[in-house]
Amino acid sequence: MKQIALDIGLADGPTFASFLPGPNHAALDHLRSWVEQGGADQQTVPPVPVYLWGTGGSGKTHLLLAAREALCARGASVGWLDAGTEEPLPFDETWSAVLMDDVHLYPPARQHTAFNWFVHAQAARMPVMAAGNLPPAGLNLREDLRTRLGWGHVHGLQLLEEGELRAVLHRAAQSRGLSLGEDVTDFMLTRFSRDLGSLMELLRQLDAYALRTQRAITIPLLKAMLEEV
């Protein structure tokens, strides 16, 4: 059977608590501290930029969204920029941080906005966090933006191993009161994208479909659900 790649995101808002770090503990710990600095007195805390890089499914966007969620929970506002932002807002000095996702996909106009935000953020002593699929030196961006992205802390994120993916799937299933057999887990890991966000969304959809059809979670149930999509 051909492998299927589901282009679907997380159903629930990503948080630091819901991030399974695997080999990325150092990055997670640093970002938690980064958020604490984002709410501190920035006259005494230097705004050192943070850049995350890794392949798709390594957790970059999850961590960026988790940082935004944590800052907003503290009553802070943030500037958010990604490749899909149609009309970026002008820089706002009342923001507590600037977050930029998927910088490797920025067209020239978006790169101009990102550079403008970065310069203003640094002048305002405002933290900047960005993410892309390559380390700064490998990004095909305008030179002044590319070099700034590499100024501070750079974390390369690694994909979870299969055993870690199995563990998080079973933990998520148990939290929903589901019994996820190893055969179903095998099917999910061999037929679908191993992006953790996609797997979590697949599990959520499977849970809802099993509840609606009043059937146990099996491979035939999963196939039946996919036929209705």
VEXLOTI-626555 format. One record per residue (C-alpha): residue number from 1; residue in three letters; x, z, y. Coordinates in Angstrom, 1 decimal, m for minus. Layout:
// VEXLOTI-626555
NODE tifi palum      u      w      v
NODE  NUM   ALA      X      Z      Y
...
This chain:
// VEXLOTI-626555
NODE tifi palum      u      w      v
NODE    1   MET    0.0    0.0    0.0
NODE    2   LYS    1.3   m0.9    3.5
NODE    3   GLN    2.4    2.0    5.7
NODE    4   ILE   m0.1    2.6    8.5
NODE    5   ALA    1.0    3.8   11.9
NODE    6   LEU   m1.7    5.7   13.8
NODE    7   ASP   m1.3    5.6   17.6
NODE    8   ILE   m3.2    8.8   18.3
NODE    9   GLY   m2.1   11.9   20.1
NODE   10   LEU   m2.6   15.6   19.7
NODE   11   ALA   m6.1   16.9   19.7
NODE   12   ASP   m5.2   20.2   21.3
NODE   13   GLY   m3.1   20.8   24.3
NODE   14   PRO    0.6   21.0   23.3
NODE   15   THR    2.1   24.5   23.9
NODE   16   PHE    5.5   26.0   23.2
NODE   17   ALA    3.8   28.2   20.5
NODE   18   SER    2.4   25.1   18.7
NODE   19   PHE    5.8   23.3   18.7
NODE   20   LEU    7.6   23.5   15.3
NODE   21   PRO   11.2   23.5   16.4
NODE   22   GLY   13.0   22.8   13.1
NODE   23   PRO   16.5   21.9   14.2
NODE   24   ASN   15.5   22.0   17.9
NODE   25   HIS   15.5   25.8   18.5
NODE   26   ALA   18.1   25.6   21.3
NODE   27   ALA   16.0   23.1   23.3
NODE   28   LEU   12.8   25.1   22.9
NODE   29   ASP   14.5   28.4   23.9
NODE   30   HIS   16.1   26.7   26.9
NODE   31   LEU   12.7   25.2   28.1
NODE   32   ARG   11.0   28.5   27.8
NODE   33   SER   13.7   30.0   30.1
NODE   34   TRP   13.4   26.9   32.3
NODE   35   VAL    9.7   27.6   32.9
NODE   36   GLU   10.5   31.2   33.8
NODE   37   GLN   12.9   29.8   36.4
NODE   38   GLY   10.3   27.5   37.6
NODE   39   GLY    8.2   30.4   38.7
NODE   40   ALA   11.1   32.4   40.1
NODE   41   ASP   12.5   32.6   43.6
NODE   42   GLN   14.2   29.2   43.9
NODE   43   GLN   16.4   30.4   46.7
NODE   44   THR   18.3   32.4   44.1
NODE   45   VAL   17.8   30.2   41.0
NODE   46   PRO   19.6   26.9   41.2
NODE   47   PRO   17.3   24.0   40.1
NODE   48   VAL   19.4   22.6   37.3
NODE   49   PRO   17.7   19.4   35.9
NODE   50   VAL   16.8   19.1   32.2
NODE   51   TYR   16.7   15.9   30.2
NODE   52   LEU   15.3   15.5   26.7
NODE   53   TRP   16.0   12.5   24.5
NODE   54   GLY   15.2   11.4   21.0
NODE   55   THR   13.2    8.9   18.9
NODE   56   GLY    9.5    8.7   18.8
NODE   57   GLY    7.9   11.7   17.1
NODE   58   SER   10.8   14.1   18.0
NODE   59   GLY    8.6   16.2   20.3
NODE   60   LYS    9.7   15.1   23.8
NODE   61   THR    6.3   14.6   25.2
NODE   62   HIS    5.0   17.7   23.5
NODE   63   LEU    7.6   19.9   25.2
NODE   64   LEU    7.0   18.3   28.6
NODE   65   LEU    3.3   18.9   28.3
NODE   66   ALA    3.9   22.4   27.0
NODE   67   ALA    6.1   23.1   30.1
NODE   68   ARG    3.3   21.8   32.4
NODE   69   GLU    0.7   23.9   30.6
NODE   70   ALA    2.9   27.0   30.9
NODE   71   LEU    3.5   26.5   34.6
NODE   72   CYS   m0.1   25.7   35.3
NODE   73   ALA   m1.1   28.9   33.5
NODE   74   ARG    0.9   30.8   36.0
NODE   75   GLY   m1.0   29.2   38.8
NODE   76   ALA    1.7   26.6   39.7
NODE   77   SER    1.1   22.9   40.4
NODE   78   VAL    3.5   20.2   39.1
NODE   79   GLY    4.3   16.6   39.8
NODE   80   TRP    3.8   14.5   36.6
NODE   81   LEU    5.0   10.9   36.2
NODE   82   ASP    5.0    8.7   33.1
NODE   83   ALA    5.0    5.0   32.3
NODE   84   GLY    1.2    4.8   32.4
NODE   85   THR    0.8    6.4   35.8
NODE   86   GLU   m0.9    3.7   37.9
NODE   87   GLU   m0.6    5.1   41.4
NODE   88   PRO    1.9    7.9   41.6
NODE   89   LEU    1.2   10.6   44.2
NODE   90   PRO    3.7   11.0   47.0
NODE   91   PHE    6.1   13.9   46.5
NODE   92   ASP    4.5   17.3   47.3
NODE   93   GLU    6.6   20.2   48.4
NODE   94   THR    4.0   22.6   47.1
NODE   95   TRP    4.8   21.6   43.5
NODE   96   SER    6.8   24.1   41.4
NODE   97   ALA    8.4   21.4   39.3
NODE   98   VAL    8.7   17.7   38.7
NODE   99   LEU    8.1   16.4   35.1
NODE  100   MET    8.9   12.8   34.2
NODE  101   ASP    8.1   11.4   30.7
NODE  102   ASP    9.2    8.1   29.0
NODE  103   VAL   11.7    7.2   31.7
NODE  104   HIS   13.1    4.5   29.5
NODE  105   LEU    9.8    2.5   30.0
NODE  106   TYR    9.8    2.8   33.8
NODE  107   PRO    9.5   m0.6   35.6
NODE  108   PRO   11.4   m1.0   38.9
NODE  109   ALA    8.6    0.4   41.1
NODE  110   ARG    8.3    3.5   38.9
NODE  111   GLN   12.0    4.0   38.9
NODE  112   HIS   11.9    3.9   42.7
NODE  113   THR    9.2    6.7   42.6
NODE  114   ALA   11.2    8.7   40.1
NODE  115   PHE   14.4    8.5   42.2
NODE  116   ASN   12.4    9.5   45.3
NODE  117   TRP   10.8   12.5   43.6
NODE  118   PHE   14.2   13.5   42.1
NODE  119   VAL   16.0   13.5   45.5
NODE  120   HIS   13.2   15.3   47.3
NODE  121   ALA   13.0   17.9   44.4
NODE  122   GLN   16.7   18.6   44.7
NODE  123   ALA   16.4   19.0   48.5
NODE  124   ALA   13.5   21.4   48.0
NODE  125   ARG   15.4   23.3   45.3
NODE  126   MET   12.6   22.3   42.8
NODE  127   PRO   13.3   22.0   39.0
NODE  128   VAL   13.2   18.6   37.4
NODE  129   MET   12.6   17.9   33.7
NODE  130   ALA   12.6   14.4   32.2
NODE  131   ALA   12.5   12.7   28.8
NODE  132   GLY   13.4    9.4   27.3
NODE  133   ASN   14.4    7.7   24.1
NODE  134   LEU   18.1    7.5   24.8
NODE  135   PRO   20.8    9.8   26.3
NODE  136   PRO   21.3    9.2   30.0
NODE  137   ALA   24.3    6.9   29.6
NODE  138   GLY   22.3    4.5   27.4
NODE  139   LEU   19.3    4.1   29.7
NODE  140   ASN   18.6    0.7   31.2
NODE  141   LEU   17.6    2.2   34.6
NODE  142   ARG   18.9    1.9   38.2
NODE  143   GLU   22.3    3.6   38.4
NODE  144   ASP   21.4    6.3   40.9
NODE  145   LEU   18.4    7.5   38.8
NODE  146   ARG   20.3    7.2   35.5
NODE  147   THR   23.2    9.3   36.7
NODE  148   ARG   20.9   12.0   38.2
NODE  149   LEU   19.1   12.3   34.9
NODE  150   GLY   22.4   13.3   33.3
NODE  151   TRP   23.4   15.8   35.9
NODE  152   GLY   22.2   18.9   34.2
NODE  153   HIS   21.2   20.1   30.7
NODE  154   VAL   20.8   17.3   28.2
NODE  155   HIS   19.1   18.1   24.8
NODE  156   GLY   19.0   15.5   22.0
NODE  157   LEU   15.9   16.3   19.8
NODE  158   GLN   16.0   15.6   16.0
NODE  159   LEU   13.1   14.7   13.8
NODE  160   LEU   11.7   17.3   11.4
NODE  161   GLU   12.8   17.0    7.7
NODE  162   GLU   10.1   16.2    5.1
NODE  163   GLY   10.0   19.8    3.9
NODE  164   GLU    9.3   21.0    7.5
NODE  165   LEU    6.6   18.4    8.0
NODE  166   ARG    4.9   19.6    4.7
NODE  167   ALA    5.1   23.2    5.9
NODE  168   VAL    3.5   22.5    9.2
NODE  169   LEU    0.7   20.4    7.6
NODE  170   HIS   m0.1   23.2    5.2
NODE  171   ARG    0.0   25.8    7.9
NODE  172   ALA   m2.3   23.8   10.1
NODE  173   ALA   m4.7   23.2    7.2
NODE  174   GLN   m4.8   26.9    6.3
NODE  175   SER   m5.6   27.7   10.0
NODE  176   ARG   m8.6   25.5    9.6
NODE  177   GLY   m9.6   27.1    6.3
NODE  178   LEU   m8.8   23.9    4.4
NODE  179   SER   m7.2   23.4    1.0
NODE  180   LEU   m4.6   20.5    1.3
NODE  181   GLY   m3.4   19.4   m2.1
NODE  182   GLU    0.1   18.1   m2.6
NODE  183   ASP   m1.3   14.7   m3.6
NODE  184   VAL   m3.1   14.4   m0.2
NODE  185   THR    0.1   15.6    1.6
NODE  186   ASP    2.1   13.0   m0.2
NODE  187   PHE   m0.4   10.3    0.8
NODE  188   MET   m0.3   11.3    4.4
NODE  189   LEU    3.5   11.4    4.6
NODE  190   THR    4.0    8.0    2.8
NODE  191   ARG    1.1    6.0    4.3
NODE  192   PHE    1.0    7.1    7.9
NODE  193   SER    3.4    7.6   10.8
NODE  194   ARG    5.4   10.8   10.4
NODE  195   ASP    5.0   11.6   14.1
NODE  196   LEU    3.8   15.2   14.1
NODE  197   GLY    1.2   14.6   16.8
NODE  198   SER   m0.3   11.8   14.8
NODE  199   LEU   m0.3   13.8   11.6
NODE  200   MET   m2.0   16.7   13.4
NODE  201   GLU   m4.7   14.4   14.8
NODE  202   LEU   m5.2   12.8   11.3
NODE  203   LEU   m5.7   16.3    9.9
NODE  204   ARG   m8.2   17.2   12.6
NODE  205   GLN  m10.2   14.0   11.9
NODE  206   LEU  m10.1   14.6    8.2
NODE  207   ASP  m11.4   18.1    8.7
NODE  208   ALA  m14.3   16.8   10.8
NODE  209   TYR  m15.1   14.1    8.3
NODE  210   ALA  m15.0   16.5    5.3
NODE  211   LEU  m17.4   18.8    7.2
NODE  212   ARG  m19.8   16.0    8.1
NODE  213   THR  m19.8   14.6    4.5
NODE  214   GLN  m19.7   18.0    2.8
NODE  215   ARG  m16.9   16.8    0.5
NODE  216   ALA  m13.6   18.4   m0.4
NODE  217   ILE  m10.4   16.9    1.1
NODE  218   THR   m9.1   14.3   m1.4
NODE  219   ILE   m7.3   11.0   m1.3
NODE  220   PRO  m10.6    9.1   m1.9
NODE  221   LEU  m12.2   11.0    1.1
NODE  222   LEU   m9.2   10.1    3.3
NODE  223   LYS   m9.6    6.4    2.3
NODE  224   ALA  m13.3    6.5    2.9
NODE  225   MET  m12.7    8.0    6.4
NODE  226   LEU  m10.3    5.2    7.2
NODE  227   GLU  m12.7    2.5    6.1
NODE  228   GLU  m15.2    3.8    8.8
NODE  229   VAL  m12.6    3.7   11.6
